[in-house]
Amino acid sequence: MSRLPPLNLINEQVGLALSEDLGTGDLTAGLLDEHVLARAHIICRENAVICGVAWVNQVFQQLDGSIELDWRVADGDSVTPGSVLCRLQGNNRSLLSGERTALNYLQTLSATATVTRRFVEAVEGTGVTILDTRKTIPGLRVQQKYAVACGGGRNHRIGLYDAILLKENHVQIAGSIGAALKRANQIAPTGVEIEVEVESLAQLDEALSAGAKRILLDNFGLKMLREAVEMNAGQARLEASGGVDLETIRSIAETGVDDISVGALTKDVRAVDLSMLFID
């Protein structure tokens, strides 16, 4: 998902978002002369990493193909307060009708990209990879996964269809980690990654004995993480998860794990402060 999603998917997503906002039509736009052309710009009011250009473009393309957009930034660029992100020119009604949907995309995706960049910078030099999770806003999975990549993180599982993660309930139903892993290996399509979640060093030992190649260490403390890395001795790729924030992530990375997954990248979203203002 590090690449921009297909244009037809972006078109579909934007169409749904516009329908949600416009419904049977923009009543307030009727206050404006339908023939007036206007200019506007989108400003960012805080430090941020920008993401969402293609969605903004598509909002105005679907509303009014004559609107011109002149971007001063690209996805993944860092900006400072007061930065002009984009200049727009076109029909004043169309600009205002698309304003909220466009900014909703830009502020939300930039939020995910910005937070991801902070986590990536926090572990710089450790060799640890920052991973996202499936804890995304419903309907924004693809968009947020793309934003994580723009921020420098890596997408883990896009959904339930492209990887297997054996969690506590799967293991309980199967009877043991070994039994669950054996069954997973039998049903997994070629090339699909299988990961086992463990909650103790004993379970880690069981997973390693069963031949697990990727293991998620769920809510391990720093001491347990260091012991897990020593026990693993390079046999499997280790991912730490749980209790991760900007204050703890450096210490977690320094235990020697390979990856750290962070649900906050996509679920604890605080929109970036943006405005679209008309220019006289």
Secondary structure, DSSP 8 states (H G I E B T S, - for coil): --S---HHHHHHHHHHHHHHHHTT--SGGGGS-TT-EEEEEEEE-S-EE---HHHHHHHHHHH-TT-EEEES--TT-EE-TTEEEEEEEEEHHHHHHHHHHHHHHHHHHHHHHHHHHHHHHHTTTS--EEE--S---TT-HHHHHHHHHHTT-B---SSTTSEEEE-HHHHHHHSSHHHHHHHHHHH--TT-EEEEEESSHHHHHHHHHTT-SEEEEET--HHHHHHHHHHHTTSSEEEEESS--TTTHHHHHTTT-SEEE-THHHHS-----EEEEEE-
